[in-house]
Amino acid sequence: MKAMNCEAMKMLGLLAAAAVAISPSVSAQQVRRVAPPEGVPRLLVTPFHSPVKGVGADAAEEVRQKVQSDIGIKNLFVIPKTAVCANLEASGFSCDSTPDPITSKLLATQLRADEYLEGNVTKGQDGAYRLETRMVLTRDNNMVQPLPPVTGNKLGNLADQVSKSLQAARKQLPEERKCELAIAGGKAQDAITSARAAITAYPQSTIARVCLANAYHAMKAPPDSIIAVTSQVLAIDPRNKPALNLAAQAYKDAGNVDKAVQTWTQLLAADPKNTKLVQDVTNYIAASGKAPLAKPIITKAVEENPGDPDLLRLKWLILLATKDWKEAIGTGEELAKSDTAAADTSFYMRLAAAYAADSQPQKAAETTARAVAKFPKNATLWSLHSQTLRLAGQTQKAVEAANTALQINPKAEHAWMRKATAEIDLQQTDSAIASLKQAAANGEDKATIGQFLLVLGNKAYKEAADTSHPPKIEDFQRAMTILASADSITPTPQGKFVLGVSAFRVGDIAVRANQKEKSCDQAKLAQDSFVTAQINIAAGGSIDPKTSQQLLAALQQYDPAVQAQVKKFCKQGKGK
């Protein structure tokens, strides 16, 4: 976290310092330089990356000098090292530090470069250098042109080869720019003509081919046309993000889901820091039903870049999508240790779900306990903690966790429902019904709540009607209470029918028992229950017409007996 904040501060410093570093007054004090003619393109050469200290910066300076010498200031202005260093150092970077892609684009923008050159220098055991460079468009740093790798024993020799390659690659730029503008103007056919001219000017072009593929996409050309062009780009640059994106969509449109998923996965591996891309593409892969195809690609990327938290997180998301719970859990725990910032609220939610899916409810509860300890004011996490505690058999603690969530936010997602579920497990029916009514009042889906209560009511009725024990009025009354609550929230024929049957059973037991008890209360209970039965069996009769007819007929037969009990045992002024 501290390292990330430091880099962020440096980047902010780059923005703030840029105006000073390139202002005429300061520049004049630092270096004398010849101003480029108006309208001449500007090139930034960033300090190259190298495992050998100083080599990357030295190679970059050799390239600057050679390119400026070969092309001349009237045709291309190569931004001098002093201006590059002034910007980097004023922002807290060292002059020979290699900028990350975001910083490179920011630096190029501030120095008004049209393109910038990035590179990587390595030194072999034989003492020879190898330099890999790529030209990037400042206006869109996804538009990248790799240059052929060069080797040599002297950095000057490398610079000479890079200068020649750069001059060749830049021949595509005028027509490629026409292609982009034509697409923006809705002239796809003109864009295709310009893109082809750019490719003719530089046959190894990736930038112009991407523009050509974009033009085909804009005119809704067949997917095979787009795939043919993007395949040529990827043969030159396998990590080209625009080409991968266009190819994946084209494969999807062509119905080739396997290739689409493989290409999407390669795109993720090329750009794992792009949060929105990771989220969107991971969802595509998960929805495709072909997520296992992504696993070996991401696994290989992680192996090739050990310790990269972005790729590790990507692997974790893919493992979750493939439902490979055990490996996902291990990768998730590794991610939390390697990058504490990755352990955000969504991380804990996903990890707890993985433990639960892997039949480890105790571990799921331990995970949500870690979550609420880290984010004690997060009502959503407390609500989830309630659920995992209940699944782990810690029912009373589940109620307490739900109460905590509701204290923080009375509308916390699913908290009332989860509290009600735990209360039902504790046989606290009245409390559960009250919680469910609160759930409905606080925005939970009423159809879901009604169905939830209906399931509970059916279960309560079956338990009451179980013939392995004598029937009890209070058991059927419990079913009636739950079913009546369900009906008040989401009326259904099934709920009314079971409610009516439960009421019939209450009345039946009451009137029979009252032959001995001779109680006014018992007589009125039977009377009220049969009224409830009459209304609800008639309303829900479509569920079971035959049984409904039989029960309604039985109610008519019971009526004289019930009325007689009420008349006999409920004389005015007489108690039980």
Secondary structure, 3 states (H helix, E strand, C coil): CHHHHHHHHHHHHHHHHHHHHHCHHHHHHHCCCCCCCCCCCEEEECCCECCCCCHHHHHHHHHHHHHHHHHCCCCCEECCHHHHHHHHHHCCCCCCCCCCHHHHHHHHHHCCCCEEEEEEEEECCCCCEEEEEEEEECCEEEEEEECCCEEECCHHHHHHHHHHHHHHHHHHHHHHHHHHHHHHCCCHHHHHHHHHHHHHHCCCCCHHHHHHHHHHHHCCCCHHHHHHHHHHHHHHCCCCHHHHHHHHHHHHHCCCHHHHHHHHHHHHHHCCCCHHHHHHHHHHHHHHCCHHHHHHHHHHHHHHCCCCHHHHHHHHHHHHHCCCHHHHHHHHHHHHHHCHHHCCHHHHHHHHHHHHHCCCHHHHHHHHHHHHHHCCCCHHHHHHHHHHHHHCCCHHHHHHHHHHHHHHCCCCCCHHHHHHHHHHHCCCHHHHHHHHHHHHHCCCCHHHHHHHHHHHHHHHHHHHCCCCCCCCHHHHHHHHHHHHHHHHHCCCHHHHHHHHHHHHHHHHHHHHHHHHHCCHHHHHHHHHHHHHHHHHHHHCHHHCHHHHHHHHHHHHHHHHHHHHHHHHHCCCCCCC
